[in-house]
Amino acid sequence: KAGVTQTPRYLIKTRGQQVTLSCSPISGHRSVSWYQQTPGQGLQFLFEYFSETQRNKGNFPGRFSGRQFSNSRSEMNVSTLELGDSALYLCASRGDYEQYFGPGTRLTVT
Amino acid sequence: GENVGLHLPTLSVQEGDNSIINCAYSNSASDYFIWYKQESGKGPQFIIDIRSNMDKRQGQRVTVLLNKTVKHLSLQIAATQPGDSAVYFCAENMNSDYKLSFGAGTTVTVRA
């Protein structure tokens, strides 16, 4: 089986812009979660989608949003980018229990 | 390279020795735990998991121990190899909650 794929792998944006990141889960997995990883805060949960519905949400502002499509692919969007949004954004695909992560998208906000 | 019971942000291990990485989790209601390995420039890689109805689980060269009384999790790596150098994270999850809460991570460096 192919693993979790994320695109793009690297992204540079300017403050105030918006960005959309994409994730394709492992085939057959219907749950997709998003995490933000920074040196200061570590790995933090953003949200989780299952069958196109958001099931859980972390403690992030409304600028962070996501969605899931009928083929389980997911996107997350960050609007009005701030310098502090610079991070590695990770997508995780979940079967029964185990969560498998993609390589991440490295977002740099200048 | 053993530091039983104490979480350290870094661990230096001689190649061939056994490693023990410790983690204290926060939620007594957590019932599922995972260890991940993250190499530079990559996403976390699943190593091994354990459910709260178990206290030990073994994989290939790795063993996870769970002590629910003191909310402590450990990962033992046997015969540590240079390829084991990475950051190791523990994560906890409640079955009814679909998010993972991660520990701070331990950077393991294997000395040749």
Boltz contact constraints between the chains, C-beta under 6 A:
constraints:
  - contact:
      token1: [A, 42]
      token2: [B, 102]
      max_distance: 6.0
  - contact:
      token1: [A, 42]
      token2: [B, 104]
      max_distance: 6.0
  - contact:
      token1: [A, 43]
      token2: [B, 102]
      max_distance: 6.0
  - contact:
      token1: [A, 45]
      token2: [B, 99]
      max_distance: 6.0
  - contact:
      token1: [A, 48]
      token2: [B, 98]
      max_distance: 6.0
  - contact:
      token1: [A, 55]
      token2: [B, 98]
      max_distance: 6.0
  - contact:
      token1: [A, 56]
      token2: [B, 98]
      max_distance: 6.0
  - contact:
      token1: [A, 56]
      token2: [B, 99]
      max_distance: 6.0
  - contact:
      token1: [A, 90]
      token2: [B, 43]
      max_distance: 6.0
  - contact:
      token1: [A, 97]
      token2: [B, 32]
      max_distance: 6.0
  - contact:
      token1: [A, 98]
      token2: [B, 46]
      max_distance: 6.0
  - contact:
      token1: [A, 100]
      token2: [B, 46]
      max_distance: 6.0
  - contact:
      token1: [A, 101]
      token2: [B, 43]
      max_distance: 6.0
  - contact:
      token1: [A, 101]
      token2: [B, 44]
      max_distance: 6.0
  - contact:
      token1: [A, 102]
      token2: [B, 43]
      max_distance: 6.0
  - contact:
      token1: [A, 103]
      token2: [B, 42]
      max_distance: 6.0
  - contact:
      token1: [A, 103]
      token2: [B, 43]
      max_distance: 6.0
  - contact:
      token1: [A, 104]
      token2: [B, 43]
      max_distance: 6.0
